[in-house]
Amino acid sequence: MTVEFPPSAVQRSLGEASPALQPGPGAKQRVLVTADRLFYDEGIRTVGVDRLIAESSVTKATFYKHFGAKDNLVLDYMRRRRDDAMATVDEIRADAGSPLDALRELLASISDEIQAPGFRGCPFVNAAAEFAEPEHPVRQIVVQHREWYTDALVTLFREAGHPMSGDAADEFYLARDGAMVAGYAGDAIAATSAMARVTERLFADCA
């Protein structure tokens, strides 16, 4: 009887991947999920390709087949975060009974996010801190997202009857940014309570 031994570590290192690392239909998604977690939890620049590959259980060839380079994965991460944030706002606007209700629901959603386990601040603010160059593609996604978010707030405050919708949108956004920083660095309950007090004064000026 012939006994077949599994390939040695040396043999695998010469080109044959471990069975657990064989590329499959979910390989790309595993990388995306892993990148989303690591980039948010630890920072984009600190997480290297080898770490992403190891924690995603994919081969190096599979990683580069799907993404080409870490930079492309970073942009994919930022776009997905942007799309998720936009979808949340759009869903709130669609389901709310009125523009003012939508603003209150948006505030509640932000508070829930800040108080959730594992919260580490706003991913867009975090990314902007890591990519200071104005022309960097990551920074451009951040800027575009913030412009879209501001426009959405202006529209909601205008439709809610606020006499100075642009100013109200800026103040709401500033309160949100401040609460996200304070909620991560300090007391999340205190941060969201302060945000609620600020925004309630804005809501009181709506017709």
C-alpha positions as CSV (number, residue, x, y, z in Angstrom):
1,M,0.0,0.0,0.0
2,T,1.3,3.4,-0.9
3,V,1.1,6.0,1.8
4,E,0.8,9.6,0.5
5,F,2.2,12.3,2.9
6,P,0.8,15.8,2.8
7,P,3.1,18.4,1.2
8,S,5.7,19.8,3.6
9,A,5.9,23.4,4.6
10,V,8.9,23.8,2.3
11,Q,6.9,22.4,-0.7
12,R,4.0,24.8,0.0
13,S,6.3,27.8,0.3
14,L,7.6,27.1,-3.2
15,G,4.2,27.7,-4.7
16,E,1.4,25.5,-3.3
17,A,-0.8,27.2,-0.9
18,S,-2.2,25.6,2.3
19,P,-5.7,24.1,1.7
20,A,-7.1,26.7,4.2
21,L,-5.7,29.5,2.0
22,Q,-7.0,28.3,-1.4
23,P,-8.9,31.0,-3.2
24,G,-12.6,30.5,-3.3
25,P,-15.8,32.4,-4.3
26,G,-15.7,34.3,-1.0
27,A,-12.1,35.2,-1.1
28,K,-12.6,38.8,-2.2
29,Q,-15.3,39.4,0.3
30,R,-13.2,38.1,3.1
31,V,-10.5,40.6,2.2
32,L,-13.0,43.4,2.1
33,V,-14.5,42.4,5.5
34,T,-11.0,42.1,7.0
35,A,-9.8,45.4,5.6
36,D,-12.9,47.2,6.9
37,R,-12.3,45.9,10.4
38,L,-8.5,46.4,10.5
39,F,-8.5,49.8,8.7
40,Y,-11.2,51.1,11.1
41,D,-9.8,49.6,14.3
42,E,-6.1,50.2,13.8
43,G,-5.7,52.7,11.0
44,I,-5.2,52.4,7.3
45,R,-1.4,53.1,7.1
46,T,-0.5,50.7,9.9
47,V,-2.1,47.6,8.4
48,G,0.2,45.9,5.8
49,V,-0.6,43.6,2.9
50,D,0.8,40.6,4.7
51,R,-1.5,41.1,7.7
52,L,-4.5,41.5,5.4
53,I,-3.7,38.3,3.5
54,A,-3.1,36.3,6.7
55,E,-6.3,37.4,8.4
56,S,-8.4,37.0,5.3
57,S,-7.1,33.4,4.7
58,V,-6.3,34.1,1.1
59,T,-3.2,33.6,-1.0
60,K,-1.0,36.5,-2.0
61,A,-1.9,35.8,-5.7
62,T,-5.6,36.0,-4.9
63,F,-5.1,39.3,-3.1
64,Y,-3.3,40.9,-6.0
65,K,-5.7,39.4,-8.6
66,H,-8.6,41.1,-7.0
67,F,-7.0,44.4,-5.9
68,G,-3.7,44.8,-7.6
69,A,-2.3,46.9,-4.7
70,K,-3.2,47.9,-1.2
71,D,-4.0,51.4,-2.5
72,N,-6.9,50.0,-4.5
73,L,-8.2,48.2,-1.5
74,V,-8.0,51.3,0.6
75,L,-10.1,53.2,-2.0
76,D,-12.6,50.4,-2.1
77,Y,-12.8,50.6,1.7
78,M,-13.4,54.3,1.6
79,R,-16.0,54.1,-1.1
80,R,-17.9,51.3,0.8
81,R,-17.9,53.4,4.0
82,R,-19.2,56.4,2.0
83,D,-21.9,54.4,0.3
84,D,-23.0,52.9,3.6
85,A,-23.2,56.3,5.2
86,M,-25.2,57.7,2.3
87,A,-27.6,54.8,2.2
88,T,-28.3,55.3,5.9
89,V,-29.2,58.9,5.4
90,D,-31.3,58.2,2.4
91,E,-33.1,55.4,4.2
92,I,-33.9,57.7,7.2
93,R,-35.1,60.5,4.8
94,A,-37.4,58.0,3.0
95,D,-38.9,56.5,6.1
96,A,-39.4,59.6,8.2
97,G,-42.8,61.3,8.5
98,S,-41.3,64.8,8.1
99,P,-38.0,66.5,7.5
100,L,-37.8,67.3,11.2
101,D,-38.5,63.7,12.1
102,A,-35.7,62.7,9.7
103,L,-33.3,65.1,11.5
104,R,-34.2,63.6,14.8
105,E,-33.8,60.0,13.5
106,L,-30.4,61.0,12.0
107,L,-29.4,62.3,15.4
108,A,-30.5,59.1,17.1
109,S,-28.6,57.0,14.5
110,I,-25.4,59.0,15.2
111,S,-25.9,58.6,19.0
112,D,-26.3,54.9,18.6
113,E,-23.2,54.6,16.5
114,I,-21.1,56.6,19.1
115,Q,-22.4,54.5,22.0
116,A,-21.9,51.1,20.2
117,P,-19.2,48.7,21.3
118,G,-16.0,49.1,19.3
119,F,-16.7,52.6,18.2
120,R,-13.4,54.3,17.2
121,G,-14.5,57.7,15.8
122,C,-15.7,58.8,12.4
123,P,-13.9,56.7,9.7
124,F,-13.8,59.8,7.4
125,V,-12.2,62.0,10.0
126,N,-9.8,59.2,10.8
127,A,-8.9,58.8,7.2
128,A,-8.4,62.6,6.7
129,A,-6.0,62.6,9.6
130,E,-3.9,59.8,7.9
131,F,-4.0,61.3,4.4
132,A,-3.3,65.0,4.8
133,E,-2.4,65.7,1.1
134,P,-5.4,67.6,-0.4
135,E,-5.0,65.8,-3.8
136,H,-4.8,62.3,-2.4
137,P,-7.7,60.1,-3.7
138,V,-8.6,59.1,-0.1
139,R,-8.8,62.8,0.9
140,Q,-10.9,63.5,-2.1
141,I,-13.4,60.8,-1.1
142,V,-13.6,62.4,2.3
143,V,-14.2,65.8,0.9
144,Q,-16.8,64.6,-1.5
145,H,-18.6,62.7,1.2
146,R,-18.7,65.7,3.5
147,E,-20.0,67.9,0.8
148,W,-22.8,65.5,0.1
149,Y,-23.6,65.1,3.8
150,T,-23.7,68.9,4.2
151,D,-26.0,69.3,1.2
152,A,-28.4,66.6,2.7
153,L,-28.5,68.5,6.0
154,V,-29.1,71.8,4.3
155,T,-32.0,70.3,2.4
156,L,-33.5,68.7,5.5
157,F,-33.3,71.9,7.5
158,R,-34.7,74.0,4.7
159,E,-37.6,71.6,4.2
160,A,-38.1,71.6,8.0
161,G,-38.6,75.4,7.9
162,H,-35.3,76.5,9.5
163,P,-34.7,80.2,8.5
164,M,-31.0,79.7,8.1
165,S,-30.7,76.1,6.8
166,G,-27.0,76.5,5.8
167,D,-25.9,77.7,9.2
168,A,-28.0,75.0,10.9
169,A,-26.5,72.3,8.7
170,D,-23.0,73.5,9.6
171,E,-23.8,73.6,13.3
172,F,-25.4,70.1,13.2
173,Y,-22.3,68.7,11.4
174,L,-19.9,70.4,13.8
175,A,-21.9,68.9,16.8
176,R,-21.8,65.5,15.2
177,D,-18.0,65.7,14.5
178,G,-17.3,66.9,18.0
179,A,-19.5,64.2,19.6
180,M,-17.7,61.5,17.6
181,V,-14.3,62.6,18.7
182,A,-15.3,63.1,22.3
183,G,-17.3,59.9,22.3
184,Y,-14.2,57.9,21.3
185,A,-11.7,59.7,23.4
186,G,-13.9,60.1,26.5
187,D,-17.4,59.6,27.7
188,A,-19.8,58.5,24.9
189,I,-22.9,59.2,27.0
190,A,-21.7,62.7,27.8
191,A,-20.7,63.4,24.2
192,T,-24.1,62.3,22.8
193,S,-26.0,64.2,25.5
194,A,-24.1,67.4,24.6
195,M,-24.8,66.8,20.9
196,A,-28.5,66.4,21.6
197,R,-28.6,69.7,23.5
198,V,-26.9,71.6,20.7
199,T,-29.1,70.1,18.0
200,E,-32.3,70.5,20.0
201,R,-31.8,74.3,19.8
202,L,-31.5,74.0,16.1
203,F,-34.7,71.9,15.9
204,A,-36.5,74.5,18.0
205,D,-36.0,77.1,15.2
206,C,-37.7,75.0,12.6
207,A,-41.2,76.1,11.6
